Amino acid sequence: MCRGRYLFRGGGVGYTQAMRVFGIDCGTEFTGYGVVEMGADSGRLTHCAAGAIRLIKKETTPQRLVQVHAELTALMMLHTPDVVAIEEVFFSANAKSALKLGQVRGVAMLAAAGCGLPVVEYAPLTIKSAVVGYGLAAKEQVQFMVTRLLELEAAPDSPDAADALAIAICHLHTAQTLALQGAQ
């Protein structure tokens, strides 16, 4: 099973312990993942891993869901995050697409729960605001800011991986703010 390493707690003004977050950008063709850690002393963000799970279109939905579950579980076991952050479902005009996306999200949550990890969810506008400063930012702007915030040499190969990293960064920023507010 997976295990978390640290919890983010306010130990005084400006002091926090390290936290590792596993971000997931659920999709029906590609499910992105990204692992980001915030250092205890510096509050510096560190890129640990990122990528995308490519789902094969010709496979049945149950086969694709099994693949997502198996790969996410293995990645969570490998990277030992403290928490899993997922984007909330957004409502679209296409109900069938929303249902398929909901299935992938459910499997991602199941993988996290199976690893004993807490799951937090963030709205797309909240994620973009936390990373870019503008809730209606374009994907390219999110990718650019993820690259800058994590001090990467190049943008992540996959936009899905960049979105997953953005979700993880959003949680780290939110948790740090809440910890600092609780310490005052």
C-alpha positions as CSV (number, residue, x, y, z in Angstrom):
1,M,0.0,0.0,0.0
2,C,1.0,3.6,-0.4
3,R,1.9,5.7,2.5
4,G,2.2,9.4,3.2
5,R,5.4,10.9,4.7
6,Y,4.6,14.2,6.2
7,L,1.6,16.4,7.0
8,F,1.5,20.1,6.4
9,R,1.0,21.8,9.7
10,G,1.6,25.3,11.0
11,G,4.3,25.1,13.6
12,G,4.6,28.9,14.0
13,V,4.4,31.8,11.7
14,G,6.2,31.0,8.4
15,Y,7.1,27.4,9.4
16,T,5.7,24.4,7.7
17,Q,6.8,20.8,7.2
18,A,7.4,19.3,3.8
19,M,4.5,18.1,1.8
20,R,4.3,15.9,-1.4
21,V,1.2,16.2,-3.6
22,F,0.1,13.9,-6.4
23,G,-2.0,15.9,-8.9
24,I,-4.3,14.2,-11.4
25,D,-5.8,15.7,-14.5
26,C,-8.4,13.1,-15.4
27,G,-9.2,12.5,-19.1
28,T,-10.8,9.9,-21.3
29,E,-7.9,9.7,-23.7
30,F,-5.0,10.9,-21.5
31,T,-4.9,11.1,-17.7
32,G,-2.1,13.4,-16.6
33,Y,-0.2,13.1,-13.3
34,G,2.3,15.3,-11.6
35,V,4.1,15.1,-8.3
36,V,5.3,18.3,-6.6
37,E,6.9,18.7,-3.2
38,M,7.2,21.8,-1.1
39,G,10.3,22.1,1.1
40,A,10.0,22.5,4.8
41,D,12.4,25.3,5.3
42,S,12.3,27.2,2.1
43,G,8.7,26.7,0.9
44,R,10.3,26.0,-2.5
45,L,8.4,23.9,-5.0
46,T,10.2,20.9,-6.4
47,H,9.1,18.9,-9.4
48,C,9.3,15.1,-8.6
49,A,7.6,13.5,-11.6
50,A,5.0,14.1,-14.3
51,G,3.6,12.2,-17.3
52,A,0.4,11.0,-18.9
53,I,-1.4,7.7,-19.0
54,R,-2.4,7.1,-22.6
55,L,-5.7,5.2,-22.9
56,I,-6.2,3.0,-25.9
57,K,-9.4,4.0,-27.7
58,K,-10.2,0.6,-29.1
59,E,-10.3,-1.0,-25.6
60,T,-13.6,-1.2,-23.7
61,T,-14.4,1.3,-21.0
62,P,-13.9,-1.3,-18.2
63,Q,-10.4,-2.2,-19.6
64,R,-9.5,1.5,-19.8
65,L,-10.6,2.1,-16.2
66,V,-8.6,-0.9,-15.0
67,Q,-5.5,0.5,-16.7
68,V,-6.0,4.0,-15.1
69,H,-6.5,2.3,-11.7
70,A,-3.4,0.1,-12.0
71,E,-1.1,2.8,-13.3
72,L,-2.2,5.5,-10.8
73,T,-1.9,3.0,-7.9
74,A,1.6,2.0,-9.0
75,L,2.6,5.7,-9.4
76,M,1.3,6.6,-6.0
77,M,3.1,3.7,-4.4
78,L,6.3,4.8,-6.1
79,H,6.1,8.5,-5.2
80,T,4.6,8.2,-1.7
81,P,2.6,11.4,-1.7
82,D,0.8,12.8,1.4
83,V,-2.3,13.8,-0.5
84,V,-3.9,13.5,-3.9
85,A,-5.4,16.6,-5.6
86,I,-7.9,16.2,-8.5
87,E,-9.7,18.8,-10.6
88,E,-13.4,19.0,-9.9
89,V,-15.7,17.9,-12.7
90,F,-16.9,20.7,-14.9
91,F,-20.2,20.6,-16.6
92,S,-20.3,20.6,-20.4
93,A,-22.9,20.5,-23.0
94,N,-22.1,16.9,-23.8
95,A,-23.5,14.7,-21.0
96,K,-21.9,11.6,-22.4
97,S,-18.4,13.1,-22.1
98,A,-19.1,14.3,-18.6
99,L,-20.2,10.8,-17.5
100,K,-17.1,9.2,-19.0
101,L,-14.9,11.8,-17.3
102,G,-16.7,11.1,-14.0
103,Q,-15.9,7.4,-14.4
104,V,-12.2,8.2,-14.7
105,R,-12.3,10.5,-11.7
106,G,-14.0,7.9,-9.7
107,V,-11.3,5.4,-10.5
108,A,-8.6,7.9,-9.6
109,M,-10.3,8.5,-6.3
110,L,-10.5,4.8,-5.7
111,A,-6.8,4.4,-6.4
112,A,-6.0,7.1,-3.9
113,A,-8.4,5.6,-1.3
114,G,-6.9,2.2,-1.8
115,C,-3.5,3.7,-1.0
116,G,-4.9,5.3,2.2
117,L,-4.4,8.8,0.8
118,P,-6.8,11.8,1.3
119,V,-8.2,13.3,-1.8
120,V,-8.9,17.0,-2.3
121,E,-10.7,18.6,-5.2
122,Y,-10.3,22.0,-6.8
123,A,-12.4,23.8,-9.4
124,P,-10.7,24.7,-12.7
125,L,-11.0,28.4,-12.0
126,T,-9.3,28.0,-8.6
127,I,-6.4,26.0,-10.1
128,K,-5.8,28.6,-12.8
129,S,-6.0,31.5,-10.3
130,A,-3.6,29.8,-7.9
131,V,-1.0,29.1,-10.6
132,V,-1.5,31.9,-13.2
133,G,-3.4,34.5,-11.2
134,Y,-6.2,34.5,-13.7
135,G,-9.1,32.0,-13.5
136,L,-9.7,32.0,-17.3
137,A,-6.1,31.5,-18.3
138,A,-5.4,29.5,-21.5
139,K,-3.6,26.1,-21.3
140,E,-0.4,27.7,-22.7
141,Q,-0.4,30.2,-19.8
142,V,-0.8,27.4,-17.3
143,Q,2.0,25.4,-18.9
144,F,4.3,28.5,-18.9
145,M,3.7,29.3,-15.2
146,V,4.1,25.6,-14.2
147,T,7.5,25.7,-16.0
148,R,8.5,28.9,-14.2
149,L,7.2,27.9,-10.7
150,L,9.0,24.6,-10.8
151,E,12.1,26.0,-12.5
152,L,12.0,23.4,-15.3
153,E,14.3,23.7,-18.2
154,A,11.4,23.0,-20.6
155,A,7.7,22.8,-20.4
156,P,6.2,19.4,-19.6
157,D,5.9,17.2,-22.7
158,S,2.2,16.7,-22.2
159,P,-0.4,19.5,-21.5
160,D,-2.2,16.9,-19.3
161,A,1.0,16.5,-17.2
162,A,1.3,20.3,-17.0
163,D,-2.3,20.5,-15.8
164,A,-1.7,17.8,-13.2
165,L,1.3,19.7,-11.9
166,A,-0.8,22.8,-11.7
167,I,-3.4,21.0,-9.6
168,A,-0.6,19.9,-7.2
169,I,0.8,23.4,-7.0
170,C,-2.7,24.7,-6.3
171,H,-3.1,22.4,-3.3
172,L,0.4,23.3,-2.0
173,H,-0.4,27.0,-2.2
174,T,-3.8,26.5,-0.6
175,A,-2.4,24.3,2.2
176,Q,0.4,26.8,2.9
177,T,-2.1,29.7,3.2
178,L,-4.4,27.8,5.5
179,A,-1.4,26.7,7.7
180,L,-0.2,30.2,8.0
181,Q,-3.6,31.5,8.8
182,G,-4.0,28.9,11.5
183,A,-0.6,29.8,13.0
184,Q,-1.6,33.4,13.6
